Amino acid sequence: MLPGIAGICILMIFMTTINVFAAMSGIYGTGMAKYGVLALCTLLAIGIFGLLRLTKWGWALVTAGSLLFAAGDFFYFSRTHAARFFVRGLFILLFFLYLSRPETRERLH
């Protein structure tokens, strides 16, 4: 396994856990947004465990999840102009670019 994949999985499971706790405490409201975040976090958590086993479906879910996290952070940056969203979005976009490399995809089953 590539060490970058393990690092990406650790950070993504941490961010997924934070978003689940935020959704359960009512940060995203009580309607569709809450259940949408919980559904996406569930898919991402399943994908993370699949990526740790080096499966292609796990790779696809984590790659899509990292792109969605980056897009969400850039959206929040455009609305609030808080630099932390921009920095985190760039960091997660770097994960997406790492996962998109041919060397990473070749190691998957």
Secondary structure, 3 states (H helix, E strand, C coil): CCHHHHHHHHHHHHHHHHHHHHHHCCCCCCCHHHHHHHHHHHHHHHHHHHHHCCCHHHHHHHHHHHHHHHHHHHHHHHHHCCHHHHHHHHHHHHHHHHHCCHHHHHCCC
